[in-house]
Structure formats: structure tokens, C-alpha cells
Amino acid sequence: MMSDRQPKDGDAADEPAREGAKRFGATGADGKLLGFSTLAVHGGEPRPKLGNSLATPIVQTATYTFADTQEIHDHFQHRIEREEYGRYGNPTQRIAEQKLAALEGAEDCLLFSSGMAAVTTAMYAVLSHNSHVVVTDDSYRRTRQFLTQTLHRYGIEVSVVPAGDYEAIEEAIRPTTRLLVSESPTNPYNRIVDLERFADLGRRHRIKTLIDATFATPFNQRPLEYGIDIVLHSATKYLGGHNDLLAGAILGSAELVDGVRSLQAITGAIIDPLAAYLLVRGLKTFALRIARQNANAQALAEFLAAHPKVTAVHYAGLPSHPQHEIARRQMRGFGGVVSFEIAGDLETTSRVIDACRIPQIAPSLGGVESLIEQPALMSFYELTTEERLMVGIKDNLIRYSVGIEDAEDLIADLAVALERA
Ligand SMILES: Cc1ncc(COP(=O)(O)O)c(C=O)c1O
């Protein structure tokens, strides 16, 4: 399991920030690496901030003024660091990015208007005509759709292979393969990809690897430490944590992130200053929230695994999970999503969901409020049962995203719902 001390050796203490202030570094006064909660509260933030504000200012501006022509010369010749125009960046965004980079142990981070904006812009930046991509099957449906439908129209070839089948991934690799894409844990089945093996495949074949780590968050897993090139998050989920913002992030080497930043300056899928502020604010409680969600999900999964009306539980924290040992090796906790199957059909499953009082029925996950959904009747609504089965979605599957409520309340609520269905 990962240690409490997350940052990598060599992370700089108090670096200069864009505003001319010092940015809070990853080491304390004693030179030791700071813990996750300390970084979640202080990491990446400049000291002092604009106007000596303790809270992160929301710099609500579309453009930035220059004092004189000399300042324009200084800016374009990189003699000074400053903002130019809203599509190229915003000070509130920079603080959110630096905080996430500190948490992920990344050289740099780039934020977007949504997780899908991060997916699409990063892929446009890395791929070109005639490139080939290998993506694992149990990954966010829209990511697969973007690859197999949109990018395919631009001459990009895509192979979809089973998540965790490393032989299949290797066999799918061609001379034109430029990117290996997977999630870990996957959505909705919580499959775990061995990050070391995945990164090794990329390294051996000189192909970039991208892990969508939305379900894990950097609290539970830090793919860059295993040699993954690009980490991607839908920050809408656990990073924001309060179901009140949409955002996406990519993290990796400064060079790689910079390449995507240049494209974002053209394509324009930027995060707005208010969303960036909400993200910084949400991240203050990040470590507390995720620890609680890990514990709640584990308790719920154990309850479900022992329930006679439950036929399968997909949660990597259970010893019965097929990749439990891999998860134990590379994760600190197993996340807040528990997927499970109940004895019964589509309607029985809907009745369980409708009978729950605490979790609300909604797509998405990762916030402080528990959410529940039947994937067959949410993300996969327009498909028939047969079509859904072909993509592995069963009618009796429930995805439960646990919040930070009391575990005993969530369990008691679900026990009654299962009894009534
Ligand atoms: C694993 C995963 N990746 C990416 C996304 C897309 O993120 P967003 O909804 O912020 O665009 C989602 C959304 O559900 C997701 O679950």
C-alpha cells in the first residue's frame, strides 16, 4: 500500500509563483515531505495571495492589461511571467492546477471545462492522422465513443481490448500505435489495471500511456509513480467533491502538459475562474472526504457481499475481487464506488433503487452526497438488453457512489430497500 507521505523526493519547497509570491512547496520547515492533508489544504497556493486574501481570489476577467509596450515585449520574450488573455490562462486556474500537481506528484497540470474536454484535447494533442490507439473496453463510454466514432472519422484507428488483458493489449499494438488508454479502477466494474505492467508495455514499445484515474483520485493511487505518462481526471467527481462544478485535468511531465496547453489555447475548452475556485475550495477537504468515502464504500461492499439477494459485488477492497492483490499493491484505499448485481431483472433492480431513501438517483459520482443509478437505465438507456449485454452492462447492475454520510445509515437504508424489492 502507498505511504502517507505522498510527494516525490526532489519536489521543490516554496517555488516562485506567477504572481511574484512564493508557492507553497511539498516539504516542511524540517525538509521532510508533507502529508496529503497538508498538501490538500496548502499545496500549490501562493503566499501571500492577491490583496493578502487568505482564500483564493476568483479573478473574474476575460483579458489582462499591459502597462506599456515594453511589458508586451517582456511577456512575449518570456522575461516575465504574467497572463495575457482568458483563453490562455487565469490566476485562479493556475492555483488549482498547482494544488493538483502537488497532490499527484506531477511536474504540471492543465485544467479543462470538463473531464471530456480533457480527454478530447489531450487526444487531439497526442494523436495525428493514421495514428492508432489501444483502449480498454471497460472505460467511460464517451471516451470510447470519441475514439471509435469521432477520431475514427479523422483517420485514427482504434483497437478496443479487454481491461487487464496485457497479452491482448500487446497483440493490438501496431507500428503506428501512439497511445495506450485505460481507466483504473474502471467504470462501472471497478476492474484494476496493473499500472506497472501497463506502463512497461508503453515503455517497451515507445508508446505514451494514459490512465483515467477519476475513480481512484491521487489520494488512493498515483499512476505517474508507476511510469504512466498522462494521468487524467474528471475533476467533476472526487476532486471537486460537491457536485457543483464541471472540470477535467491532465497531469504529467511539463513538456507533455505544455503541448496540450498549446492546443487548448486554440481549441478553448478552458475552466472558468469560478469553477477553478470551487475546485480549490473543494480540495481543502479532499483527504478527509476520500478517507471517509473509502471507509464507507468498504463497509457497504462487505454488507452487500454477505446479502442473500446480492449475486455479485464489484469492489476492489474485497478479497474476492479478481485484482484485489494488485489493488492492494498500488492503492492506498479502493475508492467510493461500489457496483453490485442483485437477484432479479431490470424492474426488480429499479425497485431497489426507488426504495432507497438516502442516495439520490443521478448520474455522476464522487461528491459528498451518495448517488445511486442503474447503468442500464442511465448511461445505456437507448440500448436494448442484448446490446447492453454486448458491452457488458447487465440489467441487474447497480452503481452506488458513496458519499460522506454515516456508513451505518447507508447500510440500514439499503437493507430495507433490498428487503422491499
Ligand atoms: C471515468 C470517467 N472519465 C471521464 C468522465 C468525463 O468527465 P466529465 O463528465 O467531467 O466530462 C467521466 C464522467 O462520468 C468518468 O466517469
The ligand as an SDF file (V2000), in Angstrom:
LIG
                    3D

 16 16  0  0  0  0  0  0  0  0999 V2000
  -14.0700    7.7370  -15.6080 C   0  0  0  0  0  0  0  0  0  0  0  0
  -14.6020    8.9820  -16.2350 C   0  0  0  0  0  0  0  0  0  0  0  0
  -13.8130    9.6810  -17.0660 N   0  0  0  0  0  0  0  0  0  0  0  0
  -14.2520   10.8240  -17.6510 C   0  0  0  0  0  0  0  0  0  0  0  0
  -15.5170   11.2890  -17.4330 C   0  0  0  0  0  0  0  0  0  0  0  0
  -15.9850   12.5470  -18.1050 C   0  0  0  0  0  0  0  0  0  0  0  0
  -15.9590   13.6130  -17.1990 O   0  0  0  0  0  0  0  0  0  0  0  0
  -16.9400   14.8820  -17.2880 P   0  0  0  0  0  0  0  0  0  0  0  0
  -18.3280   14.4020  -17.0100 O   0  0  0  0  0  0  0  0  0  0  0  0
  -16.3840   15.8040  -16.2370 O   0  0  0  0  0  0  0  0  0  0  0  0
  -16.7960   15.4330  -18.6740 O   0  0  0  0  0  0  0  0  0  0  0  0
  -16.3830   10.5900  -16.5860 C   0  0  0  0  0  0  0  0  0  0  0  0
  -17.7720   11.0760  -16.3480 C   0  0  0  0  0  0  0  0  0  0  0  0
  -18.6150   10.3880  -15.8460 O   0  0  0  0  0  0  0  0  0  0  0  0
  -15.9050    9.4020  -15.9610 C   0  0  0  0  0  0  0  0  0  0  0  0
  -16.6900    8.6760  -15.1400 O   0  0  0  0  0  0  0  0  0  0  0  0
  1  2  1  0
  2  3  1  0
  2 15  2  0
  3  4  2  0
  4  5  1  0
  5  6  1  0
  5 12  2  0
  6  7  1  0
  7  8  1  0
  8  9  2  0
  8 10  1  0
  8 11  1  0
 12 13  1  0
 12 15  1  0
 13 14  2  0
 15 16  1  0
M  END
$$$$
